[in-house]
Amino acid sequence: MSNTLSGATSGLGAVYAWSGNRDVGRGRMEIIDTSPPSMVRIRLDFIEPTATTNMVEFSLEPDDDYTEVTWLMEGPMPYVAKLFSVFVPVDDMVGADFEAGLASLKALAER
């Protein structure tokens, strides 16, 4: 898989793009809104294998000795994905990816 960074070096306008095999596909993410230290909003463009755009939001809420992170993704669901979701719940399709991403975020935050 190849990755590229472009746009701003951090924060608003920072872009991460990837291109890989059939399992990874091709896409890009751009930070479109921030409200430090509590929110980051990202435009997520999946280009291949299925083109779609989603909005992703990370909300952070301090609570004593830890921070609660909410990871929300919303956007259109292509017909094939809707049909597939009748048989396989969306959480089964992407839940493991969300869990792995949150675990990585936790590990980075605890350094």
Beta strands, then each sheet from edge to edge (+ up, - down):
strand 1: 2-7
strand 2: 14-19
strand 3: 26-35
strand 4: 39-48
strand 5: 52-63
strand 6: 66-74
sheet 1: 1+ 2- 3+ 4- 5+ 6-
end
